């Protein structure tokens, strides 16, 4: 019974490791979107500072 539990735990952990999403690469659409949004938010902060002043 213990061997079966260890085997099932190993299978579950292996499946999680294989199916877990990885971080997007620098050239991926996700990374490009994040860079674009960083510039967009920087513009919004600048506009808010202009309005505040």
mmCIF entry with sequence, helices, sheets and N, C-alpha, C, O atoms, coordinates in Angstrom:
data_MODEL
# 
_entry.id   MODEL 
# 
_entity.id                         1 
_entity.type                       polymer 
_entity.pdbx_number_of_molecules   1 
# 
_entity_poly.entity_id                      1 
_entity_poly.type                           'polypeptide(L)' 
_entity_poly.nstd_linkage                   no 
_entity_poly.nstd_monomer                   no 
_entity_poly.pdbx_seq_one_letter_code       
;(UNK)(UNK)(UNK)(UNK)(UNK)(UNK)(UNK)(UNK)(UNK)(UNK)(UNK)(UNK)(UNK)(UNK)(UNK)(UNK)
(UNK)(UNK)(UNK)(UNK)(UNK)(UNK)(UNK)(UNK)(UNK)(UNK)(UNK)(UNK)(UNK)(UNK)(UNK)(UNK)
(UNK)(UNK)(UNK)(UNK)(UNK)(UNK)(UNK)(UNK)(UNK)(UNK)(UNK)(UNK)(UNK)(UNK)(UNK)(UNK)
(UNK)(UNK)(UNK)(UNK)(UNK)
;
_entity_poly.pdbx_seq_one_letter_code_can   XXXXXXXXXXXXXXXXXXXXXXXXXXXXXXXXXXXXXXXXXXXXXXXXXXXXX 
_entity_poly.pdbx_strand_id                 A 
# 
loop_
_entity_poly_seq.entity_id 
_entity_poly_seq.num 
_entity_poly_seq.mon_id 
_entity_poly_seq.hetero 
1 1  UNK n 
1 2  UNK n 
1 3  UNK n 
1 4  UNK n 
1 5  UNK n 
1 6  UNK n 
1 7  UNK n 
1 8  UNK n 
1 9  UNK n 
1 10 UNK n 
1 11 UNK n 
1 12 UNK n 
1 13 UNK n 
1 14 UNK n 
1 15 UNK n 
1 16 UNK n 
1 17 UNK n 
1 18 UNK n 
1 19 UNK n 
1 20 UNK n 
1 21 UNK n 
1 22 UNK n 
1 23 UNK n 
1 24 UNK n 
1 25 UNK n 
1 26 UNK n 
1 27 UNK n 
1 28 UNK n 
1 29 UNK n 
1 30 UNK n 
1 31 UNK n 
1 32 UNK n 
1 33 UNK n 
1 34 UNK n 
1 35 UNK n 
1 36 UNK n 
1 37 UNK n 
1 38 UNK n 
1 39 UNK n 
1 40 UNK n 
1 41 UNK n 
1 42 UNK n 
1 43 UNK n 
1 44 UNK n 
1 45 UNK n 
1 46 UNK n 
1 47 UNK n 
1 48 UNK n 
1 49 UNK n 
1 50 UNK n 
1 51 UNK n 
1 52 UNK n 
1 53 UNK n 
# 
_struct_asym.id          A 
_struct_asym.entity_id   1 
# 
loop_
_struct_conf.conf_type_id 
_struct_conf.id 
_struct_conf.pdbx_PDB_helix_id 
_struct_conf.beg_label_comp_id 
_struct_conf.beg_label_asym_id 
_struct_conf.beg_label_seq_id 
_struct_conf.pdbx_beg_PDB_ins_code 
_struct_conf.end_label_comp_id 
_struct_conf.end_label_asym_id 
_struct_conf.end_label_seq_id 
_struct_conf.pdbx_end_PDB_ins_code 
_struct_conf.beg_auth_comp_id 
_struct_conf.beg_auth_asym_id 
_struct_conf.beg_auth_seq_id 
_struct_conf.end_auth_comp_id 
_struct_conf.end_auth_asym_id 
_struct_conf.end_auth_seq_id 
_struct_conf.pdbx_PDB_helix_class 
_struct_conf.details 
_struct_conf.pdbx_PDB_helix_length 
HELX_P HELX_P1 AA1 UNK A 2  ? UNK A 19 ? UNK A 2  UNK A 19 1 ? 18 
HELX_P HELX_P2 AA2 UNK A 29 ? UNK A 52 ? UNK A 29 UNK A 52 1 ? 24 
# 
_struct_conf_type.id          HELX_P 
_struct_conf_type.criteria    ? 
_struct_conf_type.reference   ? 
# 
loop_
_atom_site.group_PDB 
_atom_site.id 
_atom_site.type_symbol 
_atom_site.label_atom_id 
_atom_site.label_alt_id 
_atom_site.label_comp_id 
_atom_site.label_asym_id 
_atom_site.label_entity_id 
_atom_site.label_seq_id 
_atom_site.pdbx_PDB_ins_code 
_atom_site.Cartn_x 
_atom_site.Cartn_y 
_atom_site.Cartn_z 
_atom_site.occupancy 
_atom_site.B_iso_or_equiv 
_atom_site.pdbx_formal_charge 
_atom_site.auth_seq_id 
_atom_site.auth_comp_id 
_atom_site.auth_asym_id 
_atom_site.auth_atom_id 
_atom_site.pdbx_PDB_model_num 
ATOM 1   N N  . UNK A 1 1  ? 0.822  -1.199 0.000   1.00 0.00 ? 1  UNK A N  1 
ATOM 2   C CA . UNK A 1 1  ? 0.000  0.000  0.000   1.00 0.00 ? 1  UNK A CA 1 
ATOM 3   C C  . UNK A 1 1  ? 0.865  1.261  0.000   1.00 0.00 ? 1  UNK A C  1 
ATOM 4   O O  . UNK A 1 1  ? 0.573  2.209  -0.729  1.00 0.00 ? 1  UNK A O  1 
ATOM 5   N N  . UNK A 1 2  ? 1.927  1.282  0.810   1.00 0.00 ? 2  UNK A N  1 
ATOM 6   C CA . UNK A 1 2  ? 2.813  2.451  0.850   1.00 0.00 ? 2  UNK A CA 1 
ATOM 7   C C  . UNK A 1 2  ? 3.528  2.655  -0.481  1.00 0.00 ? 2  UNK A C  1 
ATOM 8   O O  . UNK A 1 2  ? 3.732  3.788  -0.918  1.00 0.00 ? 2  UNK A O  1 
ATOM 9   N N  . UNK A 1 3  ? 3.906  1.553  -1.122  1.00 0.00 ? 3  UNK A N  1 
ATOM 10  C CA . UNK A 1 3  ? 4.595  1.658  -2.407  1.00 0.00 ? 3  UNK A CA 1 
ATOM 11  C C  . UNK A 1 3  ? 3.656  2.250  -3.457  1.00 0.00 ? 3  UNK A C  1 
ATOM 12  O O  . UNK A 1 3  ? 4.089  3.026  -4.309  1.00 0.00 ? 3  UNK A O  1 
ATOM 13  N N  . UNK A 1 4  ? 2.398  1.895  -3.401  1.00 0.00 ? 4  UNK A N  1 
ATOM 14  C CA . UNK A 1 4  ? 1.425  2.434  -4.350  1.00 0.00 ? 4  UNK A CA 1 
ATOM 15  C C  . UNK A 1 4  ? 1.252  3.938  -4.126  1.00 0.00 ? 4  UNK A C  1 
ATOM 16  O O  . UNK A 1 4  ? 1.174  4.706  -5.085  1.00 0.00 ? 4  UNK A O  1 
ATOM 17  N N  . UNK A 1 5  ? 1.193  4.349  -2.880  1.00 0.00 ? 5  UNK A N  1 
ATOM 18  C CA . UNK A 1 5  ? 1.037  5.768  -2.565  1.00 0.00 ? 5  UNK A CA 1 
ATOM 19  C C  . UNK A 1 5  ? 2.259  6.562  -3.041  1.00 0.00 ? 5  UNK A C  1 
ATOM 20  O O  . UNK A 1 5  ? 2.114  7.656  -3.586  1.00 0.00 ? 5  UNK A O  1 
ATOM 21  N N  . UNK A 1 6  ? 3.435  6.021  -2.839  1.00 0.00 ? 6  UNK A N  1 
ATOM 22  C CA . UNK A 1 6  ? 4.662  6.683  -3.294  1.00 0.00 ? 6  UNK A CA 1 
ATOM 23  C C  . UNK A 1 6  ? 4.661  6.777  -4.813  1.00 0.00 ? 6  UNK A C  1 
ATOM 24  O O  . UNK A 1 6  ? 5.020  7.811  -5.375  1.00 0.00 ? 6  UNK A O  1 
ATOM 25  N N  . UNK A 1 7  ? 4.261  5.705  -5.474  1.00 0.00 ? 7  UNK A N  1 
ATOM 26  C CA . UNK A 1 7  ? 4.202  5.701  -6.934  1.00 0.00 ? 7  UNK A CA 1 
ATOM 27  C C  . UNK A 1 7  ? 3.193  6.731  -7.438  1.00 0.00 ? 7  UNK A C  1 
ATOM 28  O O  . UNK A 1 7  ? 3.487  7.473  -8.374  1.00 0.00 ? 7  UNK A O  1 
ATOM 29  N N  . UNK A 1 8  ? 2.020  6.785  -6.836  1.00 0.00 ? 8  UNK A N  1 
ATOM 30  C CA . UNK A 1 8  ? 1.008  7.763  -7.242  1.00 0.00 ? 8  UNK A CA 1 
ATOM 31  C C  . UNK A 1 8  ? 1.476  9.194  -7.002  1.00 0.00 ? 8  UNK A C  1 
ATOM 32  O O  . UNK A 1 8  ? 1.238  10.075 -7.828  1.00 0.00 ? 8  UNK A O  1 
ATOM 33  N N  . UNK A 1 9  ? 2.135  9.423  -5.883  1.00 0.00 ? 9  UNK A N  1 
ATOM 34  C CA . UNK A 1 9  ? 2.668  10.755 -5.601  1.00 0.00 ? 9  UNK A CA 1 
ATOM 35  C C  . UNK A 1 9  ? 3.728  11.134 -6.634  1.00 0.00 ? 9  UNK A C  1 
ATOM 36  O O  . UNK A 1 9  ? 3.771  12.279 -7.085  1.00 0.00 ? 9  UNK A O  1 
ATOM 37  N N  . UNK A 1 10 ? 4.566  10.200 -7.004  1.00 0.00 ? 10 UNK A N  1 
ATOM 38  C CA . UNK A 1 10 ? 5.588  10.457 -8.019  1.00 0.00 ? 10 UNK A CA 1 
ATOM 39  C C  . UNK A 1 10 ? 4.975  10.769 -9.368  1.00 0.00 ? 10 UNK A C  1 
ATOM 40  O O  . UNK A 1 10 ? 5.440  11.669 -10.068 1.00 0.00 ? 10 UNK A O  1 
ATOM 41  N N  . UNK A 1 11 ? 3.946  10.043 -9.740  1.00 0.00 ? 11 UNK A N  1 
ATOM 42  C CA . UNK A 1 11 ? 3.259  10.290 -11.015 1.00 0.00 ? 11 UNK A CA 1 
ATOM 43  C C  . UNK A 1 11 ? 2.603  11.663 -10.991 1.00 0.00 ? 11 UNK A C  1 
ATOM 44  O O  . UNK A 1 11 ? 2.690  12.411 -11.965 1.00 0.00 ? 11 UNK A O  1 
ATOM 45  N N  . UNK A 1 12 ? 1.940  12.000 -9.874  1.00 0.00 ? 12 UNK A N  1 
ATOM 46  C CA . UNK A 1 12 ? 1.280  13.294 -9.775  1.00 0.00 ? 12 UNK A CA 1 
ATOM 47  C C  . UNK A 1 12 ? 2.286  14.435 -9.861  1.00 0.00 ? 12 UNK A C  1 
ATOM 48  O O  . UNK A 1 12 ? 2.053  15.415 -10.567 1.00 0.00 ? 12 UNK A O  1 
ATOM 49  N N  . UNK A 1 13 ? 3.387  14.315 -9.157  1.00 0.00 ? 13 UNK A N  1 
ATOM 50  C CA . UNK A 1 13 ? 4.405  15.363 -9.203  1.00 0.00 ? 13 UNK A CA 1 
ATOM 51  C C  . UNK A 1 13 ? 5.040  15.484 -10.589 1.00 0.00 ? 13 UNK A C  1 
ATOM 52  O O  . UNK A 1 13 ? 5.321  16.589 -11.055 1.00 0.00 ? 13 UNK A O  1 
ATOM 53  N N  . UNK A 1 14 ? 5.260  14.360 -11.234 1.00 0.00 ? 14 UNK A N  1 
ATOM 54  C CA . UNK A 1 14 ? 5.825  14.385 -12.592 1.00 0.00 ? 14 UNK A CA 1 
ATOM 55  C C  . UNK A 1 14 ? 4.868  15.044 -13.566 1.00 0.00 ? 14 UNK A C  1 
ATOM 56  O O  . UNK A 1 14 ? 5.283  15.836 -14.413 1.00 0.00 ? 14 UNK A O  1 
ATOM 57  N N  . UNK A 1 15 ? 3.584  14.719 -13.449 1.00 0.00 ? 15 UNK A N  1 
ATOM 58  C CA . UNK A 1 15 ? 2.592  15.321 -14.338 1.00 0.00 ? 15 UNK A CA 1 
ATOM 59  C C  . UNK A 1 15 ? 2.511  16.824 -14.098 1.00 0.00 ? 15 UNK A C  1 
ATOM 60  O O  . UNK A 1 15 ? 2.438  17.600 -15.052 1.00 0.00 ? 15 UNK A O  1 
ATOM 61  N N  . UNK A 1 16 ? 2.524  17.239 -12.843 1.00 0.00 ? 16 UNK A N  1 
ATOM 62  C CA . UNK A 1 16 ? 2.484  18.670 -12.542 1.00 0.00 ? 16 UNK A CA 1 
ATOM 63  C C  . UNK A 1 16 ? 3.698  19.367 -13.128 1.00 0.00 ? 16 UNK A C  1 
ATOM 64  O O  . UNK A 1 16 ? 3.569  20.440 -13.719 1.00 0.00 ? 16 UNK A O  1 
ATOM 65  N N  . UNK A 1 17 ? 4.861  18.783 -12.977 1.00 0.00 ? 17 UNK A N  1 
ATOM 66  C CA . UNK A 1 17 ? 6.091  19.387 -13.485 1.00 0.00 ? 17 UNK A CA 1 
ATOM 67  C C  . UNK A 1 17 ? 6.066  19.490 -15.007 1.00 0.00 ? 17 UNK A C  1 
ATOM 68  O O  . UNK A 1 17 ? 6.506  20.494 -15.568 1.00 0.00 ? 17 UNK A O  1 
ATOM 69  N N  . UNK A 1 18 ? 5.553  18.458 -15.677 1.00 0.00 ? 18 UNK A N  1 
ATOM 70  C CA . UNK A 1 18 ? 5.526  18.457 -17.137 1.00 0.00 ? 18 UNK A CA 1 
ATOM 71  C C  . UNK A 1 18 ? 4.465  19.409 -17.685 1.00 0.00 ? 18 UNK A C  1 
ATOM 72  O O  . UNK A 1 18 ? 4.661  20.000 -18.747 1.00 0.00 ? 18 UNK A O  1 
ATOM 73  N N  . UNK A 1 19 ? 3.359  19.564 -16.986 1.00 0.00 ? 19 UNK A N  1 
ATOM 74  C CA . UNK A 1 19 ? 2.244  20.357 -17.495 1.00 0.00 ? 19 UNK A CA 1 
ATOM 75  C C  . UNK A 1 19 ? 2.236  21.797 -16.985 1.00 0.00 ? 19 UNK A C  1 
ATOM 76  O O  . UNK A 1 19 ? 1.451  22.615 -17.464 1.00 0.00 ? 19 UNK A O  1 
ATOM 77  N N  . UNK A 1 20 ? 3.093  22.114 -16.026 1.00 0.00 ? 20 UNK A N  1 
ATOM 78  C CA . UNK A 1 20 ? 3.129  23.466 -15.465 1.00 0.00 ? 20 UNK A CA 1 
ATOM 79  C C  . UNK A 1 20 ? 3.584  24.451 -16.540 1.00 0.00 ? 20 UNK A C  1 
ATOM 80  O O  . UNK A 1 20 ? 4.521  24.168 -17.287 1.00 0.00 ? 20 UNK A O  1 
ATOM 81  N N  . UNK A 1 21 ? 2.925  25.604 -16.620 1.00 0.00 ? 21 UNK A N  1 
ATOM 82  C CA . UNK A 1 21 ? 3.344  26.587 -17.627 1.00 0.00 ? 21 UNK A CA 1 
ATOM 83  C C  . UNK A 1 21 ? 4.715  27.159 -17.286 1.00 0.00 ? 21 UNK A C  1 
ATOM 84  O O  . UNK A 1 21 ? 5.057  27.345 -16.118 1.00 0.00 ? 21 UNK A O  1 
ATOM 85  N N  . UNK A 1 22 ? 5.473  27.427 -18.307 1.00 0.00 ? 22 UNK A N  1 
ATOM 86  C CA . UNK A 1 22 ? 6.796  28.012 -18.094 1.00 0.00 ? 22 UNK A CA 1 
ATOM 87  C C  . UNK A 1 22 ? 6.719  29.524 -18.312 1.00 0.00 ? 22 UNK A C  1 
ATOM 88  O O  . UNK A 1 22 ? 5.740  30.033 -18.859 1.00 0.00 ? 22 UNK A O  1 
ATOM 89  N N  . UNK A 1 23 ? 7.731  30.212 -17.891 1.00 0.00 ? 23 UNK A N  1 
ATOM 90  C CA . UNK A 1 23 ? 7.777  31.667 -18.071 1.00 0.00 ? 23 UNK A CA 1 
ATOM 91  C C  . UNK A 1 23 ? 7.928  31.974 -19.559 1.00 0.00 ? 23 UNK A C  1 
ATOM 92  O O  . UNK A 1 23 ? 8.637  31.257 -20.265 1.00 0.00 ? 23 UNK A O  1 
ATOM 93  N N  . UNK A 1 24 ? 7.272  33.030 -20.046 1.00 0.00 ? 24 UNK A N  1 
ATOM 94  C CA . UNK A 1 24 ? 7.400  33.365 -21.470 1.00 0.00 ? 24 UNK A CA 1 
ATOM 95  C C  . UNK A 1 24 ? 8.803  33.883 -21.781 1.00 0.00 ? 24 UNK A C  1 
ATOM 96  O O  . UNK A 1 24 ? 9.454  34.496 -20.935 1.00 0.00 ? 24 UNK A O  1 
ATOM 97  N N  . UNK A 1 25 ? 9.249  33.632 -22.988 1.00 0.00 ? 25 UNK A N  1 
ATOM 98  C CA . UNK A 1 25 ? 10.557 34.102 -23.423 1.00 0.00 ? 25 UNK A CA 1 
ATOM 99  C C  . UNK A 1 25 ? 10.532 35.587 -23.752 1.00 0.00 ? 25 UNK A C  1 
ATOM 100 O O  . UNK A 1 25 ? 9.463  36.190 -23.841 1.00 0.00 ? 25 UNK A O  1 
ATOM 101 N N  . UNK A 1 26 ? 11.698 36.170 -23.931 1.00 0.00 ? 26 UNK A N  1 
ATOM 102 C CA . UNK A 1 26 ? 11.800 37.606 -24.211 1.00 0.00 ? 26 UNK A CA 1 
ATOM 103 C C  . UNK A 1 26 ? 11.115 38.006 -25.516 1.00 0.00 ? 26 UNK A C  1 
ATOM 104 O O  . UNK A 1 26 ? 10.626 39.129 -25.637 1.00 0.00 ? 26 UNK A O  1 
ATOM 105 N N  . UNK A 1 27 ? 11.077 37.113 -26.476 1.00 0.00 ? 27 UNK A N  1 
ATOM 106 C CA . UNK A 1 27 ? 10.467 37.429 -27.765 1.00 0.00 ? 27 UNK A CA 1 
ATOM 107 C C  . UNK A 1 27 ? 9.013  37.004 -27.875 1.00 0.00 ? 27 UNK A C  1 
ATOM 108 O O  . UNK A 1 27 ? 8.422  37.108 -28.949 1.00 0.00 ? 27 UNK A O  1 
ATOM 109 N N  . UNK A 1 28 ? 8.432  36.532 -26.795 1.00 0.00 ? 28 UNK A N  1 
ATOM 110 C CA . UNK A 1 28 ? 7.051  36.032 -26.849 1.00 0.00 ? 28 UNK A CA 1 
ATOM 111 C C  . UNK A 1 28 ? 6.054  37.187 -26.887 1.00 0.00 ? 28 UNK A C  1 
ATOM 112 O O  . UNK A 1 28 ? 6.375  38.306 -26.485 1.00 0.00 ? 28 UNK A O  1 
ATOM 113 N N  . UNK A 1 29 ? 4.839  36.909 -27.374 1.00 0.00 ? 29 UNK A N  1 
ATOM 114 C CA . UNK A 1 29 ? 3.802  37.947 -27.363 1.00 0.00 ? 29 UNK A CA 1 
ATOM 115 C C  . UNK A 1 29 ? 3.488  38.452 -25.952 1.00 0.00 ? 29 UNK A C  1 
ATOM 116 O O  . UNK A 1 29 ? 3.188  39.631 -25.763 1.00 0.00 ? 29 UNK A O  1 
ATOM 117 N N  . UNK A 1 30 ? 3.557  37.570 -24.979 1.00 0.00 ? 30 UNK A N  1 
ATOM 118 C CA . UNK A 1 30 ? 3.279  37.979 -23.596 1.00 0.00 ? 30 UNK A CA 1 
ATOM 119 C C  . UNK A 1 30 ? 4.290  39.010 -23.111 1.00 0.00 ? 30 UNK A C  1 
ATOM 120 O O  . UNK A 1 30 ? 3.923  40.009 -22.491 1.00 0.00 ? 30 UNK A O  1 
ATOM 121 N N  . UNK A 1 31 ? 5.557  38.763 -23.394 1.00 0.00 ? 31 UNK A N  1 
ATOM 122 C CA . UNK A 1 31 ? 6.601  39.697 -22.974 1.00 0.00 ? 31 UNK A CA 1 
ATOM 123 C C  . UNK A 1 31 ? 6.474  41.022 -23.719 1.00 0.00 ? 31 UNK A C  1 
ATOM 124 O O  . UNK A 1 31 ? 6.669  42.085 -23.130 1.00 0.00 ? 31 UNK A O  1 
ATOM 125 N N  . UNK A 1 32 ? 6.151  40.965 -25.003 1.00 0.00 ? 32 UNK A N  1 
ATOM 126 C CA . UNK A 1 32 ? 5.946  42.189 -25.775 1.00 0.00 ? 32 UNK A CA 1 
ATOM 127 C C  . UNK A 1 32 ? 4.785  42.998 -25.230 1.00 0.00 ? 32 UNK A C  1 
ATOM 128 O O  . UNK A 1 32 ? 4.868  44.222 -25.133 1.00 0.00 ? 32 UNK A O  1 
ATOM 129 N N  . UNK A 1 33 ? 3.694  42.313 -24.871 1.00 0.00 ? 33 UNK A N  1 
ATOM 130 C CA . UNK A 1 33 ? 2.538  42.997 -24.292 1.00 0.00 ? 33 UNK A CA 1 
ATOM 131 C C  . UNK A 1 33 ? 2.918  43.668 -22.979 1.00 0.00 ? 33 UNK A C  1 
ATOM 132 O O  . UNK A 1 33 ? 2.522  44.805 -22.724 1.00 0.00 ? 33 UNK A O  1 
ATOM 133 N N  . UNK A 1 34 ? 3.680  42.971 -22.149 1.00 0.00 ? 34 UNK A N  1 
ATOM 134 C CA . UNK A 1 34 ? 4.095  43.545 -20.867 1.00 0.00 ? 34 UNK A CA 1 
ATOM 135 C C  . UNK A 1 34 ? 4.955  44.788 -21.081 1.00 0.00 ? 34 UNK A C  1 
ATOM 136 O O  . UNK A 1 34 ? 4.810  45.774 -20.358 1.00 0.00 ? 34 UNK A O  1 
ATOM 137 N N  . UNK A 1 35 ? 5.850  44.747 -22.071 1.00 0.00 ? 35 UNK A N  1 
ATOM 138 C CA . UNK A 1 35 ? 6.683  45.927 -22.363 1.00 0.00 ? 35 UNK A CA 1 
ATOM 139 C C  . UNK A 1 35 ? 5.818  47.086 -22.851 1.00 0.00 ? 35 UNK A C  1 
ATOM 140 O O  . UNK A 1 35 ? 6.012  48.229 -22.435 1.00 0.00 ? 35 UNK A O  1 
ATOM 141 N N  . UNK A 1 36 ? 4.863  46.791 -23.734 1.00 0.00 ? 36 UNK A N  1 
ATOM 142 C CA . UNK A 1 36 ? 3.972  47.840 -24.236 1.00 0.00 ? 36 UNK A CA 1 
ATOM 143 C C  . UNK A 1 36 ? 3.159  48.455 -23.100 1.00 0.00 ? 36 UNK A C  1 
ATOM 144 O O  . UNK A 1 36 ? 2.986  49.673 -23.047 1.00 0.00 ? 36 UNK A O  1 
ATOM 145 N N  . UNK A 1 37 ? 2.667  47.629 -22.206 1.00 0.00 ? 37 UNK A N  1 
ATOM 146 C CA . UNK A 1 37 ? 1.864  48.131 -21.095 1.00 0.00 ? 37 UNK A CA 1 
ATOM 147 C C  . UNK A 1 37 ? 2.716  48.945 -20.121 1.00 0.00 ? 37 UNK A C  1 
ATOM 148 O O  . UNK A 1 37 ? 2.224  49.889 -19.503 1.00 0.00 ? 37 UNK A O  1 
ATOM 149 N N  . UNK A 1 38 ? 3.978  48.583 -19.988 1.00 0.00 ? 38 UNK A N  1 
ATOM 150 C CA . UNK A 1 38 ? 4.875  49.364 -19.122 1.00 0.00 ? 38 UNK A CA 1 
ATOM 151 C C  . UNK A 1 38 ? 5.001  50.788 -19.669 1.00 0.00 ? 38 UNK A C  1 
ATOM 152 O O  . UNK A 1 38 ? 4.935  51.754 -18.910 1.00 0.00 ? 38 UNK A O  1 
ATOM 153 N N  . UNK A 1 39 ? 5.179  50.913 -20.973 1.00 0.00 ? 39 UNK A N  1 
ATOM 154 C CA . UNK A 1 39 ? 5.268  52.240 -21.582 1.00 0.00 ? 39 UNK A CA 1 
ATOM 155 C C  . UNK A 1 39 ? 3.934  52.974 -21.456 1.00 0.00 ? 39 UNK A C  1 
ATOM 156 O O  . UNK A 1 39 ? 3.913  54.172 -21.173 1.00 0.00 ? 39 UNK A O  1 
ATOM 157 N N  . UNK A 1 40 ? 2.835  52.275 -21.660 1.00 0.00 ? 40 UNK A N  1 
ATOM 158 C CA . UNK A 1 40 ? 1.499  52.866 -21.551 1.00 0.00 ? 40 UNK A CA 1 
ATOM 159 C C  . UNK A 1 40 ? 1.257  53.411 -20.141 1.00 0.00 ? 40 UNK A C  1 
ATOM 160 O O  . UNK A 1 40 ? 0.756  54.524 -19.981 1.00 0.00 ? 40 UNK A O  1 
ATOM 161 N N  . UNK A 1 41 ? 1.606  52.642 -19.141 1.00 0.00 ? 41 UNK A N  1 
ATOM 162 C CA . UNK A 1 41 ? 1.396  53.091 -17.763 1.00 0.00 ? 41 UNK A CA 1 
ATOM 163 C C  . UNK A 1 41 ? 2.329  54.230 -17.389 1.00 0.00 ? 41 UNK A C  1 
ATOM 164 O O  . UNK A 1 41 ? 1.949  55.105 -16.611 1.00 0.00 ? 41 UNK A O  1 
ATOM 165 N N  . UNK A 1 42 ? 3.532  54.234 -17.924 1.00 0.00 ? 42 UNK A N  1 
ATOM 166 C CA . UNK A 1 42 ? 4.448  55.346 -17.676 1.00 0.00 ? 42 UNK A CA 1 
ATOM 167 C C  . UNK A 1 42 ? 3.868  56.640 -18.249 1.00 0.00 ? 42 UNK A C  1 
ATOM 168 O O  . UNK A 1 42 ? 3.989  57.701 -17.636 1.00 0.00 ? 42 UNK A O  1 
ATOM 169 N N  . UNK A 1 43 ? 3.237  56.553 -19.426 1.00 0.00 ? 43 UNK A N  1 
ATOM 170 C CA . UNK A 1 43 ? 2.588  57.722 -20.008 1.00 0.00 ? 43 UNK A CA 1 
ATOM 171 C C  . UNK A 1 43 ? 1.442  58.205 -19.113 1.00 0.00 ? 43 UNK A C  1 
ATOM 172 O O  . UNK A 1 43 ? 1.269  59.409 -18.921 1.00 0.00 ? 43 UNK A O  1 
ATOM 173 N N  . UNK A 1 44 ? 0.668  57.276 -18.571 1.00 0.00 ? 44 UNK A N  1 
ATOM 174 C CA . UNK A 1 44 ? -0.453 57.640 -17.696 1.00 0.00 ? 44 UNK A CA 1 
ATOM 175 C C  . UNK A 1 44 ? 0.047  58.324 -16.431 1.00 0.00 ? 44 UNK A C  1 
ATOM 176 O O  . UNK A 1 44 ? -0.571 59.276 -15.954 1.00 0.00 ? 44 UNK A O  1 
ATOM 177 N N  . UNK A 1 45 ? 1.149  57.850 -15.892 1.00 0.00 ? 45 UNK A N  1 
ATOM 178 C CA . UNK A 1 45 ? 1.709  58.488 -14.694 1.00 0.00 ? 45 UNK A CA 1 
ATOM 179 C C  . UNK A 1 45 ? 2.168  59.904 -15.031 1.00 0.00 ? 45 UNK A C  1 
ATOM 180 O O  . UNK A 1 45 ? 1.929  60.833 -14.259 1.00 0.00 ? 45 UNK A O  1 
ATOM 181 N N  . UNK A 1 46 ? 2.827  60.074 -16.178 1.00 0.00 ? 46 UNK A N  1 
ATOM 182 C CA . UNK A 1 46 ? 3.265  61.416 -16.585 1.00 0.00 ? 46 UNK A CA 1 
ATOM 183 C C  . UNK A 1 46 ? 2.071  62.349 -16.758 1.00 0.00 ? 46 UNK A C  1 
ATOM 184 O O  . UNK A 1 46 ? 2.127  63.502 -16.330 1.00 0.00 ? 46 UNK A O  1 
ATOM 185 N N  . UNK A 1 47 ? 0.991  61.870 -17.379 1.00 0.00 ? 47 UNK A N  1 
ATOM 186 C CA . UNK A 1 47 ? -0.193 62.702 -17.551 1.00 0.00 ? 47 UNK A CA 1 
ATOM 187 C C  . UNK A 1 47 ? -0.796 63.083 -16.203 1.00 0.00 ? 47 UNK A C  1 
ATOM 188 O O  . UNK A 1 47 ? -1.216 64.224 -16.006 1.00 0.00 ? 47 UNK A O  1 
ATOM 189 N N  . UNK A 1 48 ? -0.838 62.141 -15.288 1.00 0.00 ? 48 UNK A N  1 
ATOM 190 C CA . UNK A 1 48 ? -1.389 62.428 -13.956 1.00 0.00 ? 48 UNK A CA 1 
ATOM 191 C C  . UNK A 1 48 ? -0.528 63.458 -13.222 1.00 0.00 ? 48 UNK A C  1 
ATOM 192 O O  . UNK A 1 48 ? -1.055 64.312 -12.510 1.00 0.00 ? 48 UNK A O  1 
ATOM 193 N N  . UNK A 1 49 ? 0.778  63.380 -13.393 1.00 0.00 ? 49 UNK A N  1 
ATOM 194 C CA . UNK A 1 49 ? 1.664  64.355 -12.744 1.00 0.00 ? 49 UNK A CA 1 
ATOM 195 C C  . UNK A 1 49 ? 1.460  65.754 -13.345 1.00 0.00 ? 49 UNK A C  1 
ATOM 196 O O  . UNK A 1 49 ? 1.508  66.751 -12.625 1.00 0.00 ? 49 UNK A O  1 
ATOM 197 N N  . UNK A 1 50 ? 1.235  65.823 -14.647 1.00 0.00 ? 50 UNK A N  1 
ATOM 198 C CA . UNK A 1 50 ? 0.985  67.117 -15.299 1.00 0.00 ? 50 UNK A CA 1 
ATOM 199 C C  . UNK A 1 50 ? -0.310 67.711 -14.760 1.00 0.00 ? 50 UNK A C  1 
ATOM 200 O O  . UNK A 1 50 ? -0.365 68.897 -14.434 1.00 0.00 ? 50 UNK A O  1 
ATOM 201 N N  . UNK A 1 51 ? -1.347 66.891 -14.666 1.00 0.00 ? 51 UNK A N  1 
ATOM 202 C CA . UNK A 1 51 ? -2.637 67.368 -14.153 1.00 0.00 ? 51 UNK A CA 1 
ATOM 203 C C  . UNK A 1 51 ? -2.497 67.806 -12.701 1.00 0.00 ? 51 UNK A C  1 
ATOM 204 O O  . UNK A 1 51 ? -3.052 68.829 -12.301 1.00 0.00 ? 51 UNK A O  1 
ATOM 205 N N  . UNK A 1 52 ? -1.759 67.036 -11.915 1.00 0.00 ? 52 UNK A N  1 
ATOM 206 C CA . UNK A 1 52 ? -1.580 67.386 -10.502 1.00 0.00 ? 52 UNK A CA 1 
ATOM 207 C C  . UNK A 1 52 ? -0.881 68.723 -10.352 1.00 0.00 ? 52 UNK A C  1 
ATOM 208 O O  . UNK A 1 52 ? -1.266 69.549 -9.525  1.00 0.00 ? 52 UNK A O  1 
ATOM 209 N N  . UNK A 1 53 ? 0.155  68.930 -11.163 1.00 0.00 ? 53 UNK A N  1 
ATOM 210 C CA . UNK A 1 53 ? 0.944  70.169 -11.055 1.00 0.00 ? 53 UNK A CA 1 
ATOM 211 C C  . UNK A 1 53 ? 0.152  71.332 -11.609 1.00 0.00 ? 53 UNK A C  1 
ATOM 212 O O  . UNK A 1 53 ? 0.636  72.464 -11.611 1.00 0.00 ? 53 UNK A O  1 
# 
